[in-house]
Amino acid sequence: MSESVQLIPGNSLITATPQEGRELAIKMARLTIRVTQPDDEIRGKLRGIYAEDAAMLIAVGQTVATEFATIAAANNYWR
């Protein structure tokens, strides 16, 4: 990584609510994409491609779901 990116914002998976956990999962997924493709211009060009590809959109959803499952477990499923 050429620039330092904090992949776990605040260095914690602990959130007060499932809603905050879901928001953190989305943010973490976006950060992963940013680190994988650090060029803003290229990411902008690619957005138009995956925005119209159902398989790619499903893959994004799966990535967020995986992040959310990890966050939920870290929060003892908010019990």
C-alpha positions in Angstrom: 0.0 0.0 0.0 1.5 3.3 -1.0 -0.7 5.3 1.3 -1.7 4.3 4.8 -5.4 3.4 5.0 -7.0 2.3 8.2 -9.0 -0.8 7.1 -10.8 -1.0 10.4 -12.1 2.5 11.2 -11.3 3.4 14.8 -9.4 0.1 15.1 -12.6 -1.5 16.5 -15.4 -3.7 15.3 -17.6 -2.8 18.3 -20.7 -0.8 17.4 -23.7 0.2 19.5 -26.4 -1.2 17.2 -26.8 -3.6 14.2 -27.4 -0.5 12.0 -24.0 0.9 13.0 -22.6 -2.5 12.4 -24.0 -2.6 8.9 -22.7 0.9 8.1 -19.3 -0.2 9.3 -19.4 -3.3 7.1 -20.2 -1.2 4.0 -17.4 1.2 4.9 -14.9 -1.6 5.4 -15.9 -3.1 2.0 -15.4 0.2 0.3 -12.0 0.6 2.0 -11.0 -2.8 0.7 -11.8 -1.7 -2.9 -9.9 1.5 -2.4 -6.8 -0.4 -1.3 -7.2 -2.9 -4.0 -7.5 -0.2 -6.7 -6.0 3.0 -5.2 -6.4 5.1 -8.4 -9.6 7.3 -8.0 -9.9 7.8 -11.8 -9.8 4.1 -12.6 -12.3 3.3 -9.8 -14.6 6.0 -11.3 -14.4 4.4 -14.7 -15.1 0.9 -13.3 -18.1 2.0 -11.4 -20.1 2.3 -14.6 -19.2 -1.3 -15.5 -20.2 -3.0 -12.3 -23.2 -0.8 -11.8 -24.9 -2.6 -14.6 -23.6 -6.1 -13.9 -25.9 -8.1 -11.7 -23.2 -10.7 -10.8 -20.8 -7.9 -9.7 -23.4 -6.3 -7.6 -24.2 -9.6 -5.9 -20.5 -10.0 -5.2 -20.5 -6.6 -3.5 -23.5 -7.6 -1.4 -21.7 -10.9 -0.4 -18.6 -8.9 0.6 -20.6 -6.6 2.8 -22.5 -9.6 4.3 -19.2 -11.3 5.2 -17.9 -8.1 6.8 -21.2 -7.7 8.7 -21.1 -11.3 9.9 -17.6 -10.7 11.4 -18.8 -7.4 13.0 -21.9 -9.1 14.4 -19.9 -11.9 16.0 -17.5 -9.3 17.5 -20.5 -7.6 19.1 -21.9 -10.8 20.4 -24.8 -10.3 18.0 -25.9 -7.2 20.1 -27.2 -9.3 23.0 
